[in-house]
Amino acid sequence: MNNLTVNLFAQELKMPVDALLEQLRSAGVNKSSGDDELTEGDKTSLLDACGYKVGARLTAQSAWRARCR
């Protein structure tokens, strides 16, 4: 099983970990450090909070950049 941490997801999104943690908290996802693991549900909550429509052909990275920056 691949364990995706906040640190790794921040690298994928090319953004600072602190900024991602703030976005996650704003989306109602309770993560406190870069070492915390992210689930698919956590990522979905983040994308939902950013206005991403499920089923669209966007990657998590491009969706975040388009909606949340």
DRENKOL-39178 format. One record per atom (N, C-alpha, C, O, CB): x negated, y negated, z; residue in three letters; residue number from 1; atom name. Coordinates in nm, 2 decimals. Last residue first. Glycine has a CB too. Example, Ala and Ser with C-alpha at 12.3 -4.5 7.8 and 13.67 -1.06 7.14 Angstrom:
# residues 2
<px=-1.28 py=0.22 pz=0.71 residuo=SER num=2 atomo=N>
<px=-1.37 py=0.11 pz=0.71 residuo=SER num=2 atomo=CA>
<px=-1.29 py=0.00 pz=0.79 residuo=SER num=2 atomo=C>
<px=-1.34 py=-0.11 pz=0.80 residuo=SER num=2 atomo=O>
<px=-1.41 py=0.06 pz=0.57 residuo=SER num=2 atomo=CB>
<px=-1.32 py=0.57 pz=0.78 residuo=ALA num=1 atomo=N>
<px=-1.23 py=0.45 pz=0.78 residuo=ALA num=1 atomo=CA>
<px=-1.32 py=0.33 pz=0.78 residuo=ALA num=1 atomo=C>
<px=-1.42 py=0.33 pz=0.85 residuo=ALA num=1 atomo=O>
<px=-1.13 py=0.45 pz=0.90 residuo=ALA num=1 atomo=CB>
***
This chain:
# residues 69
<px=0.52 py=-2.84 pz=-0.58 residuo=ARG num=69 atomo=N>
<px=0.41 py=-2.93 pz=-0.57 residuo=ARG num=69 atomo=CA>
<px=0.45 py=-3.07 pz=-0.59 residuo=ARG num=69 atomo=C>
<px=0.37 py=-3.16 pz=-0.58 residuo=ARG num=69 atomo=O>
<px=0.30 py=-2.90 pz=-0.66 residuo=ARG num=69 atomo=CB>
<px=0.74 py=-2.68 pz=-0.63 residuo=CYS num=68 atomo=N>
<px=0.70 py=-2.72 pz=-0.50 residuo=CYS num=68 atomo=CA>
<px=0.59 py=-2.81 pz=-0.48 residuo=CYS num=68 atomo=C>
<px=0.56 py=-2.86 pz=-0.37 residuo=CYS num=68 atomo=O>
<px=0.67 py=-2.59 pz=-0.42 residuo=CYS num=68 atomo=CB>
<px=0.79 py=-2.61 pz=-0.90 residuo=ARG num=67 atomo=N>
<px=0.90 py=-2.66 pz=-0.81 residuo=ARG num=67 atomo=CA>
<px=0.85 py=-2.72 pz=-0.68 residuo=ARG num=67 atomo=C>
<px=0.92 py=-2.81 pz=-0.63 residuo=ARG num=67 atomo=O>
<px=0.99 py=-2.55 pz=-0.78 residuo=ARG num=67 atomo=CB>
<px=0.57 py=-2.53 pz=-1.05 residuo=ALA num=66 atomo=N>
<px=0.67 py=-2.61 pz=-1.12 residuo=ALA num=66 atomo=CA>
<px=0.77 py=-2.68 pz=-1.02 residuo=ALA num=66 atomo=C>
<px=0.82 py=-2.79 pz=-1.04 residuo=ALA num=66 atomo=O>
<px=0.75 py=-2.52 pz=-1.21 residuo=ALA num=66 atomo=CB>
<px=0.42 py=-2.39 pz=-0.86 residuo=ARG num=65 atomo=N>
<px=0.36 py=-2.51 pz=-0.92 residuo=ARG num=65 atomo=CA>
<px=0.47 py=-2.60 pz=-0.98 residuo=ARG num=65 atomo=C>
<px=0.47 py=-2.72 pz=-0.97 residuo=ARG num=65 atomo=O>
<px=0.26 py=-2.47 pz=-1.03 residuo=ARG num=65 atomo=CB>
<px=0.60 py=-2.17 pz=-0.82 residuo=TRP num=64 atomo=N>
<px=0.56 py=-2.26 pz=-0.71 residuo=TRP num=64 atomo=CA>
<px=0.51 py=-2.39 pz=-0.77 residuo=TRP num=64 atomo=C>
<px=0.54 py=-2.50 pz=-0.72 residuo=TRP num=64 atomo=O>
<px=0.46 py=-2.19 pz=-0.62 residuo=TRP num=64 atomo=CB>
<px=0.60 py=-2.06 pz=-1.08 residuo=ALA num=63 atomo=N>
<px=0.72 py=-2.11 pz=-1.02 residuo=ALA num=63 atomo=CA>
<px=0.69 py=-2.21 pz=-0.91 residuo=ALA num=63 atomo=C>
<px=0.76 py=-2.31 pz=-0.89 residuo=ALA num=63 atomo=O>
<px=0.81 py=-2.00 pz=-0.96 residuo=ALA num=63 atomo=CB>
<px=0.34 py=-1.98 pz=-1.11 residuo=SER num=62 atomo=N>
<px=0.39 py=-2.09 pz=-1.20 residuo=SER num=62 atomo=CA>
<px=0.52 py=-2.14 pz=-1.14 residuo=SER num=62 atomo=C>
<px=0.55 py=-2.26 pz=-1.16 residuo=SER num=62 atomo=O>
<px=0.42 py=-2.03 pz=-1.34 residuo=SER num=62 atomo=CB>
<px=0.32 py=-1.78 pz=-0.91 residuo=GLN num=61 atomo=N>
<px=0.23 py=-1.90 pz=-0.91 residuo=GLN num=61 atomo=CA>
<px=0.29 py=-2.01 pz=-1.00 residuo=GLN num=61 atomo=C>
<px=0.29 py=-2.12 pz=-0.95 residuo=GLN num=61 atomo=O>
<px=0.10 py=-1.85 pz=-0.97 residuo=GLN num=61 atomo=CB>
<px=0.52 py=-1.60 pz=-0.96 residuo=ALA num=60 atomo=N>
<px=0.53 py=-1.67 pz=-0.84 residuo=ALA num=60 atomo=CA>
<px=0.44 py=-1.80 pz=-0.84 residuo=ALA num=60 atomo=C>
<px=0.48 py=-1.90 pz=-0.79 residuo=ALA num=60 atomo=O>
<px=0.48 py=-1.58 pz=-0.72 residuo=ALA num=60 atomo=CB>
<px=0.61 py=-1.64 pz=-1.31 residuo=THR num=59 atomo=N>
<px=0.53 py=-1.57 pz=-1.20 residuo=THR num=59 atomo=CA>
<px=0.55 py=-1.65 pz=-1.08 residuo=THR num=59 atomo=C>
<px=0.59 py=-1.77 pz=-1.08 residuo=THR num=59 atomo=O>
<px=0.38 py=-1.56 pz=-1.24 residuo=THR num=59 atomo=CB>
<px=0.92 py=-1.62 pz=-1.47 residuo=LEU num=58 atomo=N>
<px=0.81 py=-1.70 pz=-1.42 residuo=LEU num=58 atomo=CA>
<px=0.74 py=-1.62 pz=-1.32 residuo=LEU num=58 atomo=C>
<px=0.80 py=-1.54 pz=-1.25 residuo=LEU num=58 atomo=O>
<px=0.86 py=-1.83 pz=-1.36 residuo=LEU num=58 atomo=CB>
<px=1.18 py=-1.57 pz=-1.61 residuo=ARG num=57 atomo=N>
<px=1.05 py=-1.52 pz=-1.64 residuo=ARG num=57 atomo=CA>
<px=0.93 py=-1.61 pz=-1.60 residuo=ARG num=57 atomo=C>
<px=0.86 py=-1.66 pz=-1.69 residuo=ARG num=57 atomo=O>
<px=1.04 py=-1.49 pz=-1.79 residuo=ARG num=57 atomo=CB>
<px=1.44 py=-1.53 pz=-1.37 residuo=ALA num=56 atomo=N>
<px=1.37 py=-1.61 pz=-1.47 residuo=ALA num=56 atomo=CA>
<px=1.23 py=-1.55 pz=-1.49 residuo=ALA num=56 atomo=C>
<px=1.18 py=-1.48 pz=-1.41 residuo=ALA num=56 atomo=O>
<px=1.36 py=-1.76 pz=-1.42 residuo=ALA num=56 atomo=CB>
<px=1.52 py=-1.38 pz=-1.15 residuo=GLY num=55 atomo=N>
<px=1.54 py=-1.32 pz=-1.28 residuo=GLY num=55 atomo=CA>
<px=1.48 py=-1.41 pz=-1.40 residuo=GLY num=55 atomo=C>
<px=1.47 py=-1.36 pz=-1.51 residuo=GLY num=55 atomo=O>
<px=1.69 py=-1.32 pz=-1.30 residuo=GLY num=55 atomo=CB>
<px=1.60 py=-1.64 pz=-0.93 residuo=VAL num=54 atomo=N>
<px=1.56 py=-1.50 pz=-0.95 residuo=VAL num=54 atomo=CA>
<px=1.61 py=-1.45 pz=-1.09 residuo=VAL num=54 atomo=C>
<px=1.72 py=-1.47 pz=-1.13 residuo=VAL num=54 atomo=O>
<px=1.62 py=-1.41 pz=-0.83 residuo=VAL num=54 atomo=CB>
<px=1.50 py=-1.96 pz=-0.96 residuo=LYS num=53 atomo=N>
<px=1.61 py=-1.87 pz=-0.99 residuo=LYS num=53 atomo=CA>
<px=1.56 py=-1.73 pz=-1.01 residuo=LYS num=53 atomo=C>
<px=1.47 py=-1.71 pz=-1.10 residuo=LYS num=53 atomo=O>
<px=1.69 py=-1.93 pz=-1.11 residuo=LYS num=53 atomo=CB>
<px=1.36 py=-2.18 pz=-0.72 residuo=TYR num=52 atomo=N>
<px=1.34 py=-2.08 pz=-0.82 residuo=TYR num=52 atomo=CA>
<px=1.46 py=-1.99 pz=-0.84 residuo=TYR num=52 atomo=C>
<px=1.51 py=-1.94 pz=-0.74 residuo=TYR num=52 atomo=O>
<px=1.21 py=-1.99 pz=-0.78 residuo=TYR num=52 atomo=CB>
<px=1.37 py=-2.36 pz=-0.51 residuo=GLY num=51 atomo=N>
<px=1.47 py=-2.37 pz=-0.62 residuo=GLY num=51 atomo=CA>
<px=1.45 py=-2.28 pz=-0.74 residuo=GLY num=51 atomo=C>
<px=1.51 py=-2.29 pz=-0.84 residuo=GLY num=51 atomo=O>
<px=1.47 py=-2.51 pz=-0.67 residuo=GLY num=51 atomo=CB>
<px=1.22 py=-2.33 pz=-0.29 residuo=CYS num=50 atomo=N>
<px=1.17 py=-2.42 pz=-0.40 residuo=CYS num=50 atomo=CA>
<px=1.26 py=-2.43 pz=-0.52 residuo=CYS num=50 atomo=C>
<px=1.24 py=-2.51 pz=-0.61 residuo=CYS num=50 atomo=O>
<px=1.03 py=-2.37 pz=-0.45 residuo=CYS num=50 atomo=CB>
<px=1.35 py=-2.14 pz=-0.16 residuo=ALA num=49 atomo=N>
<px=1.35 py=-2.27 pz=-0.10 residuo=ALA num=49 atomo=CA>
<px=1.30 py=-2.37 pz=-0.20 residuo=ALA num=49 atomo=C>
<px=1.33 py=-2.49 pz=-0.19 residuo=ALA num=49 atomo=O>
<px=1.26 py=-2.27 pz=0.03 residuo=ALA num=49 atomo=CB>
<px=1.30 py=-1.92 pz=-0.32 residuo=ASP num=48 atomo=N>
<px=1.44 py=-1.97 pz=-0.31 residuo=ASP num=48 atomo=CA>
<px=1.44 py=-2.11 pz=-0.26 residuo=ASP num=48 atomo=C>
<px=1.51 py=-2.19 pz=-0.30 residuo=ASP num=48 atomo=O>
<px=1.52 py=-1.87 pz=-0.22 residuo=ASP num=48 atomo=CB>
<px=1.02 py=-1.89 pz=-0.27 residuo=LEU num=47 atomo=N>
<px=1.07 py=-1.93 pz=-0.41 residuo=LEU num=47 atomo=CA>
<px=1.21 py=-1.98 pz=-0.40 residuo=LEU num=47 atomo=C>
<px=1.24 py=-2.08 pz=-0.47 residuo=LEU num=47 atomo=O>
<px=1.06 py=-1.81 pz=-0.50 residuo=LEU num=47 atomo=CB>
<px=1.03 py=-1.81 pz=0.00 residuo=LEU num=46 atomo=N>
<px=0.96 py=-1.93 pz=-0.04 residuo=LEU num=46 atomo=CA>
<px=1.01 py=-1.98 pz=-0.18 residuo=LEU num=46 atomo=C>
<px=1.03 py=-2.10 pz=-0.20 residuo=LEU num=46 atomo=O>
<px=0.81 py=-1.90 pz=-0.05 residuo=LEU num=46 atomo=CB>
<px=1.18 py=-1.58 pz=-0.02 residuo=SER num=45 atomo=N>
<px=1.23 py=-1.69 pz=0.06 residuo=SER num=45 atomo=CA>
<px=1.16 py=-1.82 pz=0.02 residuo=SER num=45 atomo=C>
<px=1.23 py=-1.92 pz=0.01 residuo=SER num=45 atomo=O>
<px=1.21 py=-1.66 pz=0.21 residuo=SER num=45 atomo=CB>
<px=1.01 py=-1.42 pz=-0.17 residuo=THR num=44 atomo=N>
<px=1.14 py=-1.46 pz=-0.22 residuo=THR num=44 atomo=CA>
<px=1.20 py=-1.57 pz=-0.15 residuo=THR num=44 atomo=C>
<px=1.25 py=-1.66 pz=-0.21 residuo=THR num=44 atomo=O>
<px=1.23 py=-1.34 pz=-0.22 residuo=THR num=44 atomo=CB>
<px=0.80 py=-1.39 pz=0.01 residuo=LYS num=43 atomo=N>
<px=0.77 py=-1.46 pz=-0.11 residuo=LYS num=43 atomo=CA>
<px=0.91 py=-1.51 pz=-0.18 residuo=LYS num=43 atomo=C>
<px=0.92 py=-1.62 pz=-0.23 residuo=LYS num=43 atomo=O>
<px=0.69 py=-1.38 pz=-0.21 residuo=LYS num=43 atomo=CB>
<px=0.93 py=-1.24 pz=0.21 residuo=ASP num=42 atomo=N>
<px=0.87 py=-1.37 pz=0.24 residuo=ASP num=42 atomo=CA>
<px=0.85 py=-1.46 pz=0.12 residuo=ASP num=42 atomo=C>
<px=0.89 py=-1.57 pz=0.11 residuo=ASP num=42 atomo=O>
<px=0.74 py=-1.35 pz=0.32 residuo=ASP num=42 atomo=CB>
<px=1.00 py=-1.01 pz=0.06 residuo=GLY num=41 atomo=N>
<px=1.10 py=-1.10 pz=0.11 residuo=GLY num=41 atomo=CA>
<px=1.05 py=-1.24 pz=0.15 residuo=GLY num=41 atomo=C>
<px=1.12 py=-1.33 pz=0.13 residuo=GLY num=41 atomo=O>
<px=1.17 py=-1.03 pz=0.23 residuo=GLY num=41 atomo=CB>
<px=0.75 py=-0.90 pz=0.02 residuo=GLU num=40 atomo=N>
<px=0.82 py=-0.95 pz=-0.10 residuo=GLU num=40 atomo=CA>
<px=0.93 py=-1.04 pz=-0.05 residuo=GLU num=40 atomo=C>
<px=0.96 py=-1.14 pz=-0.12 residuo=GLU num=40 atomo=O>
<px=0.87 py=-0.83 pz=-0.18 residuo=GLU num=40 atomo=CB>
<px=0.55 py=-1.03 pz=0.30 residuo=THR num=39 atomo=N>
<px=0.63 py=-0.93 pz=0.23 residuo=THR num=39 atomo=CA>
<px=0.69 py=-0.99 pz=0.10 residuo=THR num=39 atomo=C>
<px=0.68 py=-1.11 pz=0.08 residuo=THR num=39 atomo=O>
<px=0.74 py=-0.88 pz=0.33 residuo=THR num=39 atomo=CB>
<px=0.22 py=-1.10 pz=0.41 residuo=LEU num=38 atomo=N>
<px=0.35 py=-1.15 pz=0.35 residuo=LEU num=38 atomo=CA>
<px=0.42 py=-1.03 pz=0.29 residuo=LEU num=38 atomo=C>
<px=0.35 py=-0.94 pz=0.23 residuo=LEU num=38 atomo=O>
<px=0.31 py=-1.26 pz=0.24 residuo=LEU num=38 atomo=CB>
<px=0.04 py=-1.11 pz=0.72 residuo=GLU num=37 atomo=N>
<px=0.08 py=-1.04 pz=0.60 residuo=GLU num=37 atomo=CA>
<px=0.21 py=-1.10 pz=0.55 residuo=GLU num=37 atomo=C>
<px=0.30 py=-1.15 pz=0.62 residuo=GLU num=37 atomo=O>
<px=0.10 py=-0.89 pz=0.62 residuo=GLU num=37 atomo=CB>
<px=-0.19 py=-1.35 pz=0.85 residuo=ASP num=36 atomo=N>
<px=-0.06 py=-1.29 pz=0.85 residuo=ASP num=36 atomo=CA>
<px=-0.02 py=-1.23 pz=0.72 residuo=ASP num=36 atomo=C>
<px=-0.05 py=-1.28 pz=0.61 residuo=ASP num=36 atomo=O>
<px=0.05 py=-1.39 pz=0.90 residuo=ASP num=36 atomo=CB>
<px=-0.42 py=-1.49 pz=0.81 residuo=ASP num=35 atomo=N>
<px=-0.43 py=-1.35 pz=0.82 residuo=ASP num=35 atomo=CA>
<px=-0.30 py=-1.27 pz=0.83 residuo=ASP num=35 atomo=C>
<px=-0.29 py=-1.15 pz=0.82 residuo=ASP num=35 atomo=O>
<px=-0.52 py=-1.31 pz=0.94 residuo=ASP num=35 atomo=CB>
<px=-0.36 py=-1.76 pz=0.83 residuo=GLY num=34 atomo=N>
<px=-0.39 py=-1.70 pz=0.70 residuo=GLY num=34 atomo=CA>
<px=-0.40 py=-1.55 pz=0.70 residuo=GLY num=34 atomo=C>
<px=-0.39 py=-1.49 pz=0.59 residuo=GLY num=34 atomo=O>
<px=-0.51 py=-1.76 pz=0.65 residuo=GLY num=34 atomo=CB>
<px=-0.08 py=-1.79 pz=1.06 residuo=SER num=33 atomo=N>
<px=-0.23 py=-1.79 pz=1.02 residuo=SER num=33 atomo=CA>
<px=-0.24 py=-1.73 pz=0.89 residuo=SER num=33 atomo=C>
<px=-0.15 py=-1.67 pz=0.83 residuo=SER num=33 atomo=O>
<px=-0.31 py=-1.72 pz=1.13 residuo=SER num=33 atomo=CB>
<px=0.19 py=-1.79 pz=1.11 residuo=SER num=32 atomo=N>
<px=0.11 py=-1.88 pz=1.18 residuo=SER num=32 atomo=CA>
<px=-0.04 py=-1.89 pz=1.14 residuo=SER num=32 atomo=C>
<px=-0.11 py=-1.98 pz=1.18 residuo=SER num=32 atomo=O>
<px=0.12 py=-1.85 pz=1.33 residuo=SER num=32 atomo=CB>
<px=0.51 py=-1.77 pz=0.97 residuo=LYS num=31 atomo=N>
<px=0.37 py=-1.72 pz=0.96 residuo=LYS num=31 atomo=CA>
<px=0.29 py=-1.83 pz=1.03 residuo=LYS num=31 atomo=C>
<px=0.31 py=-1.95 pz=1.01 residuo=LYS num=31 atomo=O>
<px=0.33 py=-1.70 pz=0.81 residuo=LYS num=31 atomo=CB>
<px=0.83 py=-1.74 pz=0.92 residuo=ASN num=30 atomo=N>
<px=0.75 py=-1.76 pz=1.04 residuo=ASN num=30 atomo=CA>
<px=0.61 py=-1.69 pz=1.02 residuo=ASN num=30 atomo=C>
<px=0.59 py=-1.58 pz=1.06 residuo=ASN num=30 atomo=O>
<px=0.82 py=-1.71 pz=1.16 residuo=ASN num=30 atomo=CB>
<px=1.01 py=-1.90 pz=0.69 residuo=VAL num=29 atomo=N>
<px=0.92 py=-1.79 pz=0.70 residuo=VAL num=29 atomo=CA>
<px=0.82 py=-1.81 pz=0.81 residuo=VAL num=29 atomo=C>
<px=0.74 py=-1.90 pz=0.80 residuo=VAL num=29 atomo=O>
<px=0.85 py=-1.75 pz=0.56 residuo=VAL num=29 atomo=CB>
<px=1.15 py=-2.13 pz=0.62 residuo=GLY num=28 atomo=N>
<px=1.20 py=-2.04 pz=0.72 residuo=GLY num=28 atomo=CA>
<px=1.13 py=-1.91 pz=0.74 residuo=GLY num=28 atomo=C>
<px=1.17 py=-1.82 pz=0.81 residuo=GLY num=28 atomo=O>
<px=1.35 py=-2.01 pz=0.70 residuo=GLY num=28 atomo=CB>
<px=1.04 py=-2.30 pz=0.45 residuo=ALA num=27 atomo=N>
<px=1.13 py=-2.20 pz=0.39 residuo=ALA num=27 atomo=CA>
<px=1.19 py=-2.11 pz=0.49 residuo=ALA num=27 atomo=C>
<px=1.27 py=-2.02 pz=0.46 residuo=ALA num=27 atomo=O>
<px=1.06 py=-2.12 pz=0.28 residuo=ALA num=27 atomo=CB>
<px=0.86 py=-2.43 pz=0.61 residuo=SER num=26 atomo=N>
<px=0.98 py=-2.51 pz=0.56 residuo=SER num=26 atomo=CA>
<px=1.08 py=-2.41 pz=0.50 residuo=SER num=26 atomo=C>
<px=1.20 py=-2.45 pz=0.50 residuo=SER num=26 atomo=O>
<px=0.93 py=-2.61 pz=0.45 residuo=SER num=26 atomo=CB>
<px=0.68 py=-2.22 pz=0.64 residuo=ARG num=25 atomo=N>
<px=0.76 py=-2.26 pz=0.75 residuo=ARG num=25 atomo=CA>
<px=0.88 py=-2.34 pz=0.71 residuo=ARG num=25 atomo=C>
<px=0.99 py=-2.32 pz=0.76 residuo=ARG num=25 atomo=O>
<px=0.67 py=-2.35 pz=0.85 residuo=ARG num=25 atomo=CB>
<px=0.57 py=-2.22 pz=0.37 residuo=LEU num=24 atomo=N>
<px=0.64 py=-2.11 pz=0.43 residuo=LEU num=24 atomo=CA>
<px=0.73 py=-2.14 pz=0.54 residuo=LEU num=24 atomo=C>
<px=0.85 py=-2.10 pz=0.55 residuo=LEU num=24 atomo=O>
<px=0.54 py=-2.00 pz=0.47 residuo=LEU num=24 atomo=CB>
<px=0.46 py=-2.48 pz=0.37 residuo=GLN num=23 atomo=N>
<px=0.57 py=-2.45 pz=0.27 residuo=GLN num=23 atomo=CA>
<px=0.65 py=-2.33 pz=0.32 residuo=GLN num=23 atomo=C>
<px=0.77 py=-2.32 pz=0.32 residuo=GLN num=23 atomo=O>
<px=0.51 py=-2.42 pz=0.13 residuo=GLN num=23 atomo=CB>
<px=0.26 py=-2.44 pz=0.56 residuo=GLU num=22 atomo=N>
<px=0.36 py=-2.54 pz=0.58 residuo=GLU num=22 atomo=CA>
<px=0.48 py=-2.52 pz=0.49 residuo=GLU num=22 atomo=C>
<px=0.60 py=-2.53 pz=0.54 residuo=GLU num=22 atomo=O>
<px=0.30 py=-2.68 pz=0.55 residuo=GLU num=22 atomo=CB>
<px=0.11 py=-2.24 pz=0.44 residuo=LEU num=21 atomo=N>
<px=0.17 py=-2.21 pz=0.57 residuo=LEU num=21 atomo=CA>
<px=0.28 py=-2.31 pz=0.60 residuo=LEU num=21 atomo=C>
<px=0.39 py=-2.28 pz=0.65 residuo=LEU num=21 atomo=O>
<px=0.07 py=-2.22 pz=0.69 residuo=LEU num=21 atomo=CB>
<px=0.02 py=-2.39 pz=0.22 residuo=LEU num=20 atomo=N>
<px=0.11 py=-2.27 pz=0.20 residuo=LEU num=20 atomo=CA>
<px=0.18 py=-2.24 pz=0.33 residuo=LEU num=20 atomo=C>
<px=0.30 py=-2.21 pz=0.33 residuo=LEU num=20 atomo=O>
<px=0.03 py=-2.15 pz=0.15 residuo=LEU num=20 atomo=CB>
<px=-0.15 py=-2.57 pz=0.35 residuo=ALA num=19 atomo=N>
<px=-0.04 py=-2.62 pz=0.27 residuo=ALA num=19 atomo=CA>
<px=0.06 py=-2.51 pz=0.25 residuo=ALA num=19 atomo=C>
<px=0.18 py=-2.53 pz=0.26 residuo=ALA num=19 atomo=O>
<px=-0.09 py=-2.68 pz=0.14 residuo=ALA num=19 atomo=CB>
<px=-0.34 py=-2.40 pz=0.47 residuo=ASP num=18 atomo=N>
<px=-0.25 py=-2.48 pz=0.55 residuo=ASP num=18 atomo=CA>
<px=-0.13 py=-2.53 pz=0.48 residuo=ASP num=18 atomo=C>
<px=-0.02 py=-2.54 pz=0.54 residuo=ASP num=18 atomo=O>
<px=-0.33 py=-2.60 pz=0.61 residuo=ASP num=18 atomo=CB>
<px=-0.47 py=-2.30 pz=0.23 residuo=VAL num=17 atomo=N>
<px=-0.39 py=-2.21 pz=0.32 residuo=VAL num=17 atomo=CA>
<px=-0.29 py=-2.29 pz=0.41 residuo=VAL num=17 atomo=C>
<px=-0.18 py=-2.25 pz=0.43 residuo=VAL num=17 atomo=O>
<px=-0.48 py=-2.12 pz=0.41 residuo=VAL num=17 atomo=CB>
<px=-0.45 py=-2.48 pz=-0.07 residuo=PRO num=16 atomo=N>
<px=-0.50 py=-2.46 pz=0.06 residuo=PRO num=16 atomo=CA>
<px=-0.41 py=-2.38 pz=0.15 residuo=PRO num=16 atomo=C>
<px=-0.29 py=-2.38 pz=0.13 residuo=PRO num=16 atomo=O>
<px=-0.53 py=-2.60 pz=0.13 residuo=PRO num=16 atomo=CB>
<px=-0.42 py=-2.30 pz=-0.38 residuo=MET num=15 atomo=N>
<px=-0.38 py=-2.41 pz=-0.29 residuo=MET num=15 atomo=CA>
<px=-0.44 py=-2.38 pz=-0.15 residuo=MET num=15 atomo=C>
<px=-0.47 py=-2.27 pz=-0.12 residuo=MET num=15 atomo=O>
<px=-0.23 py=-2.42 pz=-0.28 residuo=MET num=15 atomo=CB>
<px=-0.38 py=-2.10 pz=-0.58 residuo=LYS num=14 atomo=N>
<px=-0.49 py=-2.21 pz=-0.59 residuo=LYS num=14 atomo=CA>
<px=-0.45 py=-2.33 pz=-0.51 residuo=LYS num=14 atomo=C>
<px=-0.44 py=-2.44 pz=-0.56 residuo=LYS num=14 atomo=O>
<px=-0.51 py=-2.25 pz=-0.74 residuo=LYS num=14 atomo=CB>
<px=-0.23 py=-1.88 pz=-0.56 residuo=LEU num=13 atomo=N>
<px=-0.16 py=-2.01 pz=-0.60 residuo=LEU num=13 atomo=CA>
<px=-0.26 py=-2.12 pz=-0.62 residuo=LEU num=13 atomo=C>
<px=-0.22 py=-2.23 pz=-0.66 residuo=LEU num=13 atomo=O>
<px=-0.06 py=-2.04 pz=-0.49 residuo=LEU num=13 atomo=CB>
<px=-0.43 py=-1.70 pz=-0.48 residuo=GLU num=12 atomo=N>
<px=-0.36 py=-1.68 pz=-0.61 residuo=GLU num=12 atomo=CA>
<px=-0.29 py=-1.81 pz=-0.66 residuo=GLU num=12 atomo=C>
<px=-0.28 py=-1.83 pz=-0.78 residuo=GLU num=12 atomo=O>
<px=-0.25 py=-1.57 pz=-0.59 residuo=GLU num=12 atomo=CB>
<px=-0.49 py=-1.82 pz=-0.23 residuo=GLN num=11 atomo=N>
<px=-0.59 py=-1.81 pz=-0.34 residuo=GLN num=11 atomo=CA>
<px=-0.53 py=-1.79 pz=-0.47 residuo=GLN num=11 atomo=C>
<px=-0.57 py=-1.86 pz=-0.57 residuo=GLN num=11 atomo=O>
<px=-0.69 py=-1.70 pz=-0.31 residuo=GLN num=11 atomo=CB>
<px=-0.25 py=-1.77 pz=-0.10 residuo=ALA num=10 atomo=N>
<px=-0.29 py=-1.91 pz=-0.12 residuo=ALA num=10 atomo=CA>
<px=-0.40 py=-1.92 pz=-0.23 residuo=ALA num=10 atomo=C>
<px=-0.40 py=-2.01 pz=-0.32 residuo=ALA num=10 atomo=O>
<px=-0.35 py=-1.97 pz=0.01 residuo=ALA num=10 atomo=CB>
<px=-0.26 py=-1.50 pz=-0.09 residuo=PHE num=9 atomo=N>
<px=-0.15 py=-1.56 pz=-0.17 residuo=PHE num=9 atomo=CA>
<px=-0.19 py=-1.71 pz=-0.20 residuo=PHE num=9 atomo=C>
<px=-0.16 py=-1.76 pz=-0.31 residuo=PHE num=9 atomo=O>
<px=-0.02 py=-1.55 pz=-0.10 residuo=PHE num=9 atomo=CB>
<px=-0.47 py=-1.46 pz=0.08 residuo=LEU num=8 atomo=N>
<px=-0.48 py=-1.41 pz=-0.05 residuo=LEU num=8 atomo=CA>
<px=-0.38 py=-1.48 pz=-0.14 residuo=LEU num=8 atomo=C>
<px=-0.41 py=-1.51 pz=-0.26 residuo=LEU num=8 atomo=O>
<px=-0.46 py=-1.26 pz=-0.06 residuo=LEU num=8 atomo=CB>
<px=-0.37 py=-1.58 pz=0.32 residuo=ASN num=7 atomo=N>
<px=-0.50 py=-1.63 pz=0.26 residuo=ASN num=7 atomo=CA>
<px=-0.50 py=-1.58 pz=0.11 residuo=ASN num=7 atomo=C>
<px=-0.54 py=-1.67 pz=0.02 residuo=ASN num=7 atomo=O>
<px=-0.61 py=-1.57 pz=0.33 residuo=ASN num=7 atomo=CB>
<px=-0.15 py=-1.43 pz=0.37 residuo=VAL num=6 atomo=N>
<px=-0.13 py=-1.57 pz=0.34 residuo=VAL num=6 atomo=CA>
<px=-0.25 py=-1.62 pz=0.27 residuo=VAL num=6 atomo=C>
<px=-0.24 py=-1.70 pz=0.17 residuo=VAL num=6 atomo=O>
<px=-0.09 py=-1.65 pz=0.46 residuo=VAL num=6 atomo=CB>
<px=-0.19 py=-1.10 pz=0.22 residuo=THR num=5 atomo=N>
<px=-0.20 py=-1.20 pz=0.33 residuo=THR num=5 atomo=CA>
<px=-0.17 py=-1.34 pz=0.28 residuo=THR num=5 atomo=C>
<px=-0.17 py=-1.36 pz=0.16 residuo=THR num=5 atomo=O>
<px=-0.34 py=-1.19 pz=0.41 residuo=THR num=5 atomo=CB>
<px=-0.07 py=-0.80 pz=0.12 residuo=LEU num=4 atomo=N>
<px=-0.09 py=-0.94 pz=0.08 residuo=LEU num=4 atomo=CA>
<px=-0.09 py=-1.03 pz=0.20 residuo=LEU num=4 atomo=C>
<px=0.01 py=-1.04 pz=0.27 residuo=LEU num=4 atomo=O>
<px=0.01 py=-0.98 pz=-0.03 residuo=LEU num=4 atomo=CB>
<px=-0.17 py=-0.49 pz=0.10 residuo=ASN num=3 atomo=N>
<px=-0.13 py=-0.58 pz=0.20 residuo=ASN num=3 atomo=CA>
<px=-0.17 py=-0.72 pz=0.15 residuo=ASN num=3 atomo=C>
<px=-0.29 py=-0.75 pz=0.14 residuo=ASN num=3 atomo=O>
<px=-0.20 py=-0.55 pz=0.34 residuo=ASN num=3 atomo=CB>
<px=-0.06 py=-0.22 pz=-0.09 residuo=ASN num=2 atomo=N>
<px=-0.13 py=-0.34 pz=-0.09 residuo=ASN num=2 atomo=CA>
<px=-0.08 py=-0.44 pz=0.01 residuo=ASN num=2 atomo=C>
<px=0.04 py=-0.47 pz=0.02 residuo=ASN num=2 atomo=O>
<px=-0.13 py=-0.41 pz=-0.23 residuo=ASN num=2 atomo=CB>
<px=-0.08 py=0.12 pz=0.00 residuo=MET num=1 atomo=N>
<px=0.00 py=0.00 pz=0.00 residuo=MET num=1 atomo=CA>
<px=-0.09 py=-0.12 pz=0.00 residuo=MET num=1 atomo=C>
<px=-0.18 py=-0.13 pz=0.08 residuo=MET num=1 atomo=O>
<px=0.10 py=0.00 pz=0.12 residuo=MET num=1 atomo=CB>
***
